[in-house]
Amino acid sequence: MKGFITIVAAMIALILPVACFAADGAKLGYVDIQKILNQSSAGKEAKEQLTAKVKKYQDEINRKQEELKKLKDSLEKQGQLLSESARSAKEKDYQQLLKDLQRLQKDAQDDLQSEDEKLTRRILGNLEKIVQDYGRKNGYTLILIRNDSMIYADEKADLTDQVLAMVNAGKK
């Protein structure tokens, strides 16, 4: 029960300043950043770049997996016929190829995550400047980011489409 009271108190503390802004006739708005990332030309271009990189990595991973499968099949078929040293050498090759594949998968995942973060940061940096400029020019007191913690927001306060148009215009 104490936790619930704390949460309610925190919500009131967060809502009160916004309510005071609204009471003074201040202009409030919000933007849906996820929508802008998904629908802007810059976001679509970033997604295409990532998709191309994913395909490149996936092709390389598939090639290594095929090599690994062939070596494993060869080991299973010829395992009994090979000398101890030859079988040991093939097993060592298999283990090395498996390690290489695992390293490639981890490196690919790290690289893709890093690239995604870099592209997203670039778009968000540009978006922040556009929203600040839009807010100043149009007399907004506060522009928020649309998220799950917003219990209610009137659609009239949604500035996403206007900001999206500005992001796309700036990209051209």
N, C-alpha and C positions, 0 to 999 in steps of 0.2 A: 504494500500500500504506500510506503514511503517513497518507493521508486516512482509510482504513478504520480504522486503529488509533485515530486521533483520535475518530472517530465512536463506536467501541466504548467508549473511555474516557469520553466525554461521557455515553453511555447508562448506564454503570456509576455515574457520579457522580450522575446523576439518579435511578437506581433504588435506590441504597444507602440514602438517607434514607427512602424509602418502605418499604423492607424493614425498616429499624430500627423504624419506626412499627408495622409489622405484627408484628414480633417481640415488642414490648411489649404486645401484645393491644389495640392501638388499633383503633378502628372507622374503616374507610375506605369511601368510597362515590363514586359518580360520577353525573352527570346528562348526558343527551343534550340539549343546548340546541336543536339543530336540530329535534328531535322536538317539544320544547315550543313552539318558535316556530310550527311547522306545525299542531299539534293543539290548542293552547290557544285559548280563546274570544277572548282579546286578540289573538293572532296571526291568527286567522281574520278578526276584525274589521278589523285593519290591512290584511290582504290584500284584503278587500272595498273598503276605502277606496282603496287603490292601483289596484285594478281599475277602479273608477269613474272615477278620474282618468285612467287610461290610455285608457279609452273616450272620455272627453271630448276628450282631445288627439287621439286617432286620428280621431274624427269631424271635427275641425277640419282636420287634415292631409289627410284624404280630400277635403274640400271644396276646399281650396287646390289639391290635385293635379288635381282635376277642372277647376277654373278654368284651370290651367296647360295642361292637355291641350286644352281648347277653344280657348285662345288660340293654341297651337301649330298645331292643325288649321286654324284661320282663317288663320294666316300661310302655311301650306303651300298652301292652296286659293286664297287671294287674293293671294299674294305677287307674282305676275307682273302682276296687274291694278292693284295699288296704286302710287301715285306713290312716288318715292324717299323723300320726307319722311314720308308716311303709313306706309310699310313700316318706316322707321327708328323711328318713334314706337311702332309695335306691337312691334318687336323690343326696344326699351327697356322697354316695359311687361312683356314676357315675362321679360326679365332681372331686373327689379325683383321680379316675382312669384316667380321662382325663388329669389332671395335671401331674400325673406320666408319662403318655405317652408322653406328650409334653416335659417334663424334659428329658426323655430318648432320644427322638429325638435330642434335643439340645446337650446333653452330647455326643451322638454318633457322631454327626456332628463335634463337637469340637475335640473329640478324634481322629477321622479319619483325620481331617485336620492337627492336631499336628503330628500324626504318618507319614503322607505323607511328611510334611516338614522335619521331622527328617531323614527319609530315603533318601530324595532328597539331603539334606545337606551332608550326609555321602558320597553319590555317587559323588557329585560335589567336595567335598574336595579331594577325591581320584583322580578324573578327573583332577583337577587343577595341582596336583603334576605330573601326567603322562604327561600332555601337556607341563609343564615347562621343564621336563626332555627331552621330545622329541624335543622341540625347541632348547635347549642347544646342544644336541647331533648332531642335523642336521643343525646347523648354521642358525636358523631363527632369524631375528631381531624382528619380531612382529607376534603374532598369535592372531587373533580376534575371537570373538563369532559371528557366523552367526545369523543375526536377520533381521527384516523387514526394518530397517533403511539402510541396505546395498543396495544401488541402483544397483550396479554391482559388481560381484566377479567372476573372471575366475575360471572355474571348476578345472583347474590345481592347484589352490591354496587351494582346499578343502582337508583337512587333516582328515576329519571325519572317513573315513574307516580305516586308519592306526591307529588312536587313539582308535577307537572302538575295533580293534583287540588287542591292548595293554591292554585296560580295561578288556576285556574278558580273556586274558591270565593271567592277574594279579589276577582275581577272582578265577581261577582254582588253 
